[in-house]
């Protein structure tokens, strides 16, 4: 994924929302969470539509990487600020992210 992104950039190809979605999910699953976050920010700068799946990928990462409380707070807030329809998988990711930092109150608030 990293190599293909570099090749596309050299060729002058402009990523679309699908390209961003795939790269963000790939980086997150690889544990390259900062790279995934950078791509998310790049996608917003390019005024691409931000699907809820990207928040899911950024909140869950690879399932093993530690997401600090500050990161969970930031991405939970960014999800709310985006004012997009949130699907059940994304709600589950947010609740799981709060549970992973030991905050049952925040997890319950999202559940309610």
N, C-alpha and C positions, 0 to 999 in steps of 0.2 A: 504494500500500500504506500509506504513512504517513497519507494523508488518511482512508482507510477505517478505520484503527485509531483515529484521533481521533473519527470519527463513531460507531463502535461504543462507545467509552468514554463519549461524551456520552449515548448512548442507554441506558447501563447494561448493555450486553451483556457477558457474561463469556466470554472466549476459551476454546476447548477445545484439545485437543492438535493437531487439524488446523489450526486457526487459527494457533497458534504456529508449527507446522512451516512453513506457507506464508510467514508474515511473516519468520521467521528466514532462510529460504532466499532470500527476496526481498532483504532487507537485506544479506545476505552477498554476493549476486551484484551488488548495486549498489555494493559497497565500503564500506558503512556497517557495518563490523565491530563497532564499539563498541555501536551500536544492536542488532545481532544478539546480541551477548553479553548486553546488558541484558535483552533479551527472554527469552533462555535462563534467566537467573537468575530472572526473573519467573515463568517457567513452573515452575521448581522450587519457588518459594515458594508457588505455587498448587497444589502437590502433583500436578501433571500428570505423566503418564508421559513419560519423556524417551527418545525413539527415537534409535537410533544415527545416523540421517540428520542430526540436528541437530549432532552432533559433526563429521560430514563437512562440513557447510556452514560451520561455524566454523573448521575447519582449512584449508579450501581458499579460503574467501572468494570473491572474484570471479575468482580465477585470476591476477590481476595485482597485487593489493595485497601489499605486503611484510608478512609475519608475523614479528615479531621472535622470537628464540630463546625468550625468557621466555614468550611467548604459546603457542608450540608446546609447551613444557614443561608449562605449566599445563593446556592442553586435552588433551594426551596423558594426563596424570595424572588429570584429571577423568573422562576416558573409562574408564580402568582402575578408578577408584573407583566408577563407576556400576554396575559389575558387570552389564552388559548383554551380550547376544550381539552380537558385532561381525561385520558382514558384510564381504565382500571389498572392496566399494567404500570402506568406512570404513578398513580396513587400508591400502588403497592411498593414501587421503588422508593418513593418519598418516605413512606412509613418505615420501610426497612432501613433506609439510611438513618432516620432518627433513632430507630432501635439500635443500630450498630454503634451509635455514640452514647447509648445508655440513657436516652431521654424519652421515657415512656409518655410523659405529658405531651410533648410535641407530636409523637407518633399517634396518640389518641386524638389530638386536635385535628390532624389530617384525616383520621378515620371518621370523625364525627360529621 
